[in-house]
Amino acid sequence: MVVTAGCMEAVVMCLKAVTKPGDTVAIENPTYFGIFQVIESLGLKALEISADPLTGIDPARLEKLIGRFPIKACVFVTNFSNPVGACMPDDKKEQLVRLITKHRIPLIEDDIYGELYFGKHRPKTCKSFDREGWVLYCSSLSKSLSPGYRIGWTLAGRFTQEVLRTKMIHTVTGTSLTQEAIAHFLSIGRYEFHLRRLRKALHTQCLRYIQGIMTWFPEGTRISRPQGGFVLWVELDRKINAYRLYQEALKHGISVAPGQLFSAQPNFSNYLRISYARPWDTEVEEGLGTLGRLIRNYRS
Ligand SMILES: Cc1ncc(COP(=O)(O)O)c(C=O)c1O
């Protein structure tokens, strides 16, 4: 395991280990904008693959694209993706690992939301099906504890030495003091206790926010029903430009993420990502009410 400064550094180190500038990297569409930025800054090309809102990437579709494009690596958020909230079923994960192993294509699996499940069991990871080391698993404590600790990690399989070397060149080593403190917290069982409470709270907040959106937003609004994580993907009327709405909302002290941030194509200009990480209170309720009013009064 290589410890990193958060999940994003893990993804960067893994991408650097398995690609060179000009290479093509497959990502989900829509995908977390941080992944786009990294791909761009490393001089890579992104191949956006439509992902099912419930089950994520379809391995059969990926296989067809492997035949048509020189895909050098994949970066997928397999559990509760950001922004859609899709969770790839276990059998699809297994198929995906078989496929990338057959084609010898490294899969960088970003599992940052994996611990935040609402069901009885933690969803599996692609890494758990990886027998030949082609999956580079990345995660961190940023979503499940706090982003401020900057503690993440990667299990980079057959690329571990290359990732270690890249990490050493870039940051020499991680901060050992915070690692010591977190290691203590993990070893005394407090983390498990914290996670159990957090999952319950997030599930309740998810339902409360959905109810709020259904109350305040116009008829025809469509909302994702994630089974974990903490973001909702909301589809608005086609005439709404989510970026303009985002700017209007900011004037009222409301922060949402417009769909345009999550794809290089114009398909999501009427979508919003709304985080339900903040506990429900009257301010949130009023914020959703204001957002609903801005949408109803929107003039194109
Ligand atoms: C899918 C995904 N990966 C990585 C990150 C960044 O993680 P970290 O703060 O641990 O670098 C985020 C943050 O929003 C994310 O949504």
The ligand as an SDF file (V2000), in Angstrom:
LIG
                    3D

 16 16  0  0  0  0  0  0  0  0999 V2000
  -14.7320   10.6320   -7.0030 C   0  0  0  0  0  0  0  0  0  0  0  0
  -13.7910   11.4760   -6.2090 C   0  0  0  0  0  0  0  0  0  0  0  0
  -12.4760   11.1740   -6.1740 N   0  0  0  0  0  0  0  0  0  0  0  0
  -11.5940   11.9310   -5.4790 C   0  0  0  0  0  0  0  0  0  0  0  0
  -12.0050   13.0500   -4.7850 C   0  0  0  0  0  0  0  0  0  0  0  0
  -10.9730   13.8430   -4.0220 C   0  0  0  0  0  0  0  0  0  0  0  0
  -10.5790   13.1190   -2.8940 O   0  0  0  0  0  0  0  0  0  0  0  0
   -9.4350   13.6210   -1.8680 P   0  0  0  0  0  0  0  0  0  0  0  0
   -9.9690   14.8490   -1.1800 O   0  0  0  0  0  0  0  0  0  0  0  0
   -9.2490   12.4740   -0.9330 O   0  0  0  0  0  0  0  0  0  0  0  0
   -8.2110   13.9070   -2.6700 O   0  0  0  0  0  0  0  0  0  0  0  0
  -13.3640   13.4020   -4.7880 C   0  0  0  0  0  0  0  0  0  0  0  0
  -13.8220   14.6100   -4.0800 C   0  0  0  0  0  0  0  0  0  0  0  0
  -14.8790   15.1560   -4.2920 O   0  0  0  0  0  0  0  0  0  0  0  0
  -14.2640   12.5940   -5.5180 C   0  0  0  0  0  0  0  0  0  0  0  0
  -15.5810   12.8910   -5.5520 O   0  0  0  0  0  0  0  0  0  0  0  0
  1  2  1  0
  2  3  1  0
  2 15  2  0
  3  4  2  0
  4  5  1  0
  5  6  1  0
  5 12  2  0
  6  7  1  0
  7  8  1  0
  8  9  2  0
  8 10  1  0
  8 11  1  0
 12 13  1  0
 12 15  1  0
 13 14  2  0
 15 16  1  0
M  END
$$$$
